[in-house]
Amino acid sequence: MKKVFVVGIVGLPACYGGFETLVENLVEQSDPAITYTVFCSKSNYTTLLSDHKGAKLQYLPLKANGAQSVLYDILSLLKTLYQRPDVVLVLGVSGGLFLPFFKLLSRSKVIVNIDGLEWRRAKWGRLQRAFLKFSERAAVRFSDAVISDNQAIYEYVLNEYGHASHVIAYGGDHALTKSISGQGQDFALALCRIEPENNVEMILEAFSILDMPLRFIGNWDNSSFGRQMKAKFGDYPHIDLIDPIYAPEQLFEFRDQCRVYIHGHSAGGTNPSLVEMMFFAKPIIAYDCDFNRFTTDSKARYFDSSVALQKVIEATLSEPDVLIGKNMQSIAKSRYTWEYVARLYRELY
């Protein structure tokens, strides 16, 4: 029996983001010869379970995100010292600065998924970026294996640190809560956290000129940027700014019914919302960056400005390209199923 401890997520059952969904599905697809123990943030759960889908849960009195995330990860690693798992799977680099000390004291193998180059994100100030870059460097140097969720991140790690990593993306087939209809209404769909790096304003600028309806799901009221976008574009009758939706069944209806999907993310490696959408066989128009190109195998359509997005949308409306949607679905089925992703993790353990 191989014991795997998971460090760096809010916890299970999954209630937050991509890493939580990853662990939920790794546990669900787990081999009987592997046991998972997952550290959880106590403040995020009203009911404290001892286990979930066979994984053991341990709760910590710290928040897994924000300023406390560093202490949360370090405390998780300290606890693993006494429990001696075979493998410690660290998701993110917040606790990277502690790994040199951990490796001195532990025989556990450490696997770090460095996520999407967190230090590059526009939301961080200079000091936060410097700290995250330092943590990333320590995480790569003092782990036994590094996971990159995208080929572009693999190339970055190789060029920056001279270290070959393992490319393992995310699954997206959990988004198919029932059979897709193959139909579509005359609206475009966008879905993301409302942050500048997701090119929210670029997308909204394009659709403020276009006649095509846009339904844009996001956390509009969680930041000054989101509220600014809502004030600027919220009165356009064909632009529907929708509050966050987390229920898979509700998201399924939007994805199944849209005519085209707009993906504005410019950072973060392989983005879960993109691979989820690829299973719906709809044309995808993605921001033109290496991450999105690798995820879609350069077979989607791309934009790098509001004007370019307008032109791509107009071309899509005048001559719908069914082949793009079929290519997206084919890539997703071969590369982004949870069964395949979980098998790669098991092989790495």
C-alpha positions in Angstrom: 0.0 0.0 0.0 1.4 3.4 -1.0 0.5 6.4 1.2 0.1 9.7 -0.6 -0.4 13.0 1.4 -1.8 16.0 -0.4 -0.7 19.5 0.6 -1.8 22.9 -0.7 -5.6 22.8 -1.4 -8.6 24.1 0.5 -9.7 20.5 1.0 -12.3 17.9 0.2 -15.1 17.7 -0.8 -14.0 20.1 -3.5 -15.4 23.6 -2.9 -13.0 26.0 -4.4 -11.0 25.7 -7.6 -8.9 23.7 -10.1 -6.6 21.9 -7.7 -9.5 20.9 -5.5 -11.3 19.4 -8.5 -8.0 17.6 -9.4 -7.7 16.0 -6.0 -11.4 15.1 -6.0 -11.0 13.2 -9.2 -7.6 11.6 -8.3 -9.3 10.2 -5.2 -12.3 9.0 -7.1 -10.1 7.3 -9.7 -7.7 5.9 -7.1 -6.1 2.5 -7.3 -6.9 0.2 -4.3 -3.1 0.1 -3.7 -3.0 3.9 -3.0 -4.4 5.6 0.0 -4.8 9.4 0.1 -4.7 11.8 3.1 -5.7 15.3 2.3 -5.1 18.4 4.5 -8.1 20.7 4.7 -8.8 24.3 5.9 -11.1 24.0 8.8 -12.7 27.4 8.2 -14.1 26.3 4.8 -16.2 23.5 6.1 -19.2 23.5 8.4 -19.2 19.7 8.7 -15.8 18.1 9.4 -15.6 14.7 7.8 -13.1 12.0 8.8 -12.9 10.7 5.2 -14.3 11.4 1.7 -14.5 8.8 -1.1 -11.9 6.8 0.8 -9.4 9.6 1.4 -8.6 10.5 5.0 -9.1 14.2 5.9 -7.0 16.2 8.4 -8.1 19.8 9.3 -5.9 22.7 10.0 -6.9 26.0 11.7 -5.5 28.2 8.9 -6.8 29.5 5.6 -5.4 27.8 2.5 -5.4 31.0 0.4 -4.2 34.5 0.8 -1.4 35.4 3.3 -2.0 32.4 5.4 -1.4 29.9 2.6 2.4 29.8 3.3 1.8 28.9 6.9 -0.9 26.5 5.9 1.4 24.6 3.6 4.3 24.6 6.1 2.1 23.3 8.9 0.8 20.5 6.5 4.4 19.5 5.7 5.3 19.5 9.4 2.5 17.1 10.1 3.6 14.8 7.4 7.0 14.4 9.1 5.4 12.4 11.9 3.2 10.3 9.7 5.8 9.3 7.1 3.9 8.9 3.8 5.6 7.4 0.8 4.7 10.5 -1.4 3.8 14.1 -0.6 2.0 15.7 -3.5 2.4 19.5 -3.1 0.0 21.6 -5.2 1.3 25.1 -5.7 4.5 26.7 -4.5 3.4 28.7 -1.4 5.3 26.4 0.9 8.3 26.0 -1.4 10.7 27.8 0.9 10.2 25.1 3.6 11.0 22.2 1.2 14.8 22.3 1.8 14.3 21.7 5.5 11.6 19.1 4.9 13.9 17.1 2.6 16.6 17.1 5.4 14.1 15.6 7.8 12.0 13.3 5.7 12.4 10.3 3.4 9.1 10.9 1.7 9.3 11.6 -2.0 8.0 15.1 -2.9 6.1 15.8 -6.1 5.3 19.5 -6.7 2.8 20.7 -9.2 4.0 24.3 -9.7 0.6 25.5 -11.1 0.6 28.3 -13.6 3.7 30.4 -12.9 1.8 32.2 -10.1 4.5 35.0 -9.7 3.6 36.3 -13.2 0.0 37.1 -12.4 -0.8 40.8 -12.7 -2.7 40.9 -9.3 0.6 40.6 -7.3 2.8 43.5 -6.2 6.6 43.5 -6.6 7.3 41.9 -3.1 4.7 39.2 -3.6 6.1 38.3 -7.0 9.6 38.1 -5.7 8.5 35.8 -2.9 6.5 33.5 -5.2 9.4 33.4 -7.6 11.8 32.4 -4.8 9.3 29.7 -3.6 9.0 28.4 -7.1 12.8 28.1 -7.4 13.0 26.2 -4.1 10.1 24.0 -5.0 11.7 22.9 -8.3 15.2 22.4 -6.8 14.1 20.4 -3.7 11.4 18.2 -5.1 11.9 14.7 -6.4 9.6 15.4 -9.4 7.9 18.5 -10.8 4.6 18.5 -12.6 3.9 21.1 -15.3 0.3 21.2 -16.4 1.1 22.6 -19.9 3.9 22.1 -22.4 4.6 25.8 -22.2 5.3 25.5 -18.5 7.5 22.5 -19.2 9.6 24.6 -21.5 9.8 27.4 -19.0 11.0 25.1 -16.2 13.5 23.5 -18.5 14.9 26.9 -19.7 14.7 28.6 -16.3 16.0 25.9 -14.1 17.5 23.2 -16.4 15.0 20.8 -14.9 12.8 18.3 -17.0 9.3 18.1 -15.6 6.3 15.8 -16.2 3.5 17.3 -18.3 0.2 16.3 -16.7 -2.8 18.5 -17.4 -6.3 18.4 -15.9 -9.4 16.4 -16.7 -12.6 18.0 -17.9 -15.1 15.2 -18.5 -16.7 15.8 -15.1 -18.4 18.8 -16.8 -20.6 16.3 -18.8 -23.3 15.8 -16.2 -25.5 14.4 -19.0 -25.5 13.9 -22.8 -24.8 17.0 -24.8 -27.7 18.0 -27.2 -25.5 19.0 -30.1 -27.7 22.1 -30.5 -26.9 25.8 -29.9 -28.6 29.1 -29.4 -27.4 32.4 -30.8 -25.2 33.5 -28.0 -21.5 33.5 -27.0 -20.4 32.2 -23.6 -17.4 33.4 -21.5 -16.6 32.1 -18.0 -13.7 33.1 -15.7 -12.6 34.9 -12.6 -13.0 38.6 -13.3 -9.3 39.7 -13.4 -7.4 41.8 -15.9 -5.1 39.0 -17.0 -8.2 37.1 -18.3 -8.7 39.9 -20.8 -12.2 40.6 -19.5 -12.3 44.2 -20.8 -11.0 43.1 -24.2 -13.8 40.7 -24.6 -16.5 43.1 -23.4 -15.1 45.9 -25.7 -15.5 43.6 -28.7 -19.0 42.5 -27.8 -20.1 46.1 -27.1 -19.7 46.7 -30.9 -21.0 43.3 -32.0 -24.7 42.4 -32.2 -24.2 38.9 -31.0 -25.5 38.3 -27.4 -22.8 37.5 -24.8 -23.4 35.7 -21.6 -20.4 36.2 -19.3 -20.3 34.3 -16.0 -17.9 35.6 -13.3 -17.4 37.1 -9.8 -18.2 40.7 -10.9 -18.7 42.0 -7.3 -15.6 40.6 -5.7 -13.1 43.3 -6.8 -13.0 47.0 -7.9 -12.0 45.8 -11.4 -15.1 43.6 -11.6 -17.4 46.4 -10.4 -15.8 48.8 -12.9 -16.4 46.4 -15.7 -20.0 45.9 -14.6 -20.6 49.6 -14.5 -19.1 50.2 -17.9 -20.7 47.3 -19.8 -23.7 46.2 -17.7 -26.2 48.4 -19.5 -25.7 46.9 -22.9 -28.9 44.9 -23.6 -27.2 42.1 -25.4 -24.4 41.7 -22.8 -25.6 39.6 -19.8 -23.1 39.7 -16.9 -24.0 36.7 -14.7 -23.0 36.1 -11.1 -20.7 33.1 -10.4 -22.2 29.6 -11.1 -20.5 26.6 -9.5 -23.1 23.9 -9.9 -22.0 21.6 -12.7 -25.6 21.0 -13.8 -26.2 24.7 -14.3 -22.9 25.3 -16.1 -23.8 22.3 -18.3 -26.8 24.1 -19.7 -24.9 27.2 -20.6 -22.1 25.2 -22.3 -24.5 22.9 -24.1 -26.6 25.8 -25.5 -24.0 28.4 -26.5 -23.0 28.8 -30.1 -19.3 29.7 -29.4 -17.0 29.9 -26.4 -14.7 32.8 -25.7 -11.6 32.0 -23.5 -9.6 35.1 -22.4 -7.1 33.6 -20.0 -3.5 34.7 -20.7 -1.8 33.0 -17.8 -2.0 29.9 -15.7 -1.0 27.0 -17.9 -3.7 24.6 -18.8 -6.9 26.2 -17.6 -9.6 23.8 -16.3 -12.5 25.8 -17.7 -11.0 25.5 -21.2 -10.6 21.7 -21.1 -14.0 21.3 -19.6 -15.5 23.3 -22.5 -13.6 21.3 -25.1 -15.8 18.3 -24.4 -18.9 20.1 -25.7 -17.7 20.1 -29.3 -18.3 23.9 -29.7 -16.1 26.3 -31.6 -13.6 27.9 -29.2 -12.0 31.3 -29.6 -9.1 31.7 -27.3 -6.6 34.4 -26.4 -3.5 33.9 -28.4 -0.8 32.7 -26.0 1.4 29.6 -25.7 -0.7 28.1 -22.9 -3.9 28.2 -24.9 -2.2 27.1 -28.1 -0.7 24.0 -26.5 -4.0 23.1 -24.8 -6.0 23.3 -28.0 -3.2 21.9 -30.2 -3.4 25.2 -32.2 -6.7 24.0 -33.7 -9.0 26.6 -32.1 -9.4 30.2 -33.3 -7.4 33.0 -31.6 -7.4 36.7 -30.8 -5.0 39.2 -29.3 -7.2 42.4 -29.3 -10.8 43.5 -29.2 -10.6 44.2 -32.9 -9.2 40.8 -33.7 -11.9 39.2 -31.6 -14.6 41.1 -33.5 -13.2 39.9 -36.8 -13.0 36.3 -35.6 -16.6 36.4 -34.3 -17.9 37.9 -37.5 -16.1 35.2 -39.5 -17.5 32.5 -37.3 -21.1 33.9 -37.7 -20.8 34.1 -41.5 -19.2 30.7 -41.9 -19.6 28.4 -38.9 -16.7 26.0 -38.5 -18.1 22.7 -37.2 -14.7 21.1 -37.6 -13.2 23.3 -34.8 -15.7 22.0 -32.3 -15.1 18.4 -33.4 -11.3 18.9 -33.1 -11.7 20.3 -29.6 -13.7 17.3 -28.5 -11.3 14.9 -30.0 -8.3 16.4 -28.3 -10.2 16.5 -25.0 -11.2 12.8 -25.2 -7.6 11.8 -25.9 -5.8 14.1 -23.4 -8.1 15.5 -20.8 -10.2 12.7 -19.2 -9.8 12.1 -15.5 -9.1 8.4 -16.1 -6.0 9.3 -18.2 -4.9 12.1 -15.8 -5.2 9.9 -12.7 -3.2 7.1 -14.4 -0.3 9.5 -15.1 -0.3 10.6 -11.4 -0.3 6.9 -10.3 2.6 6.1 -12.6 4.5 9.1 -11.2 4.0 7.9 -7.6 
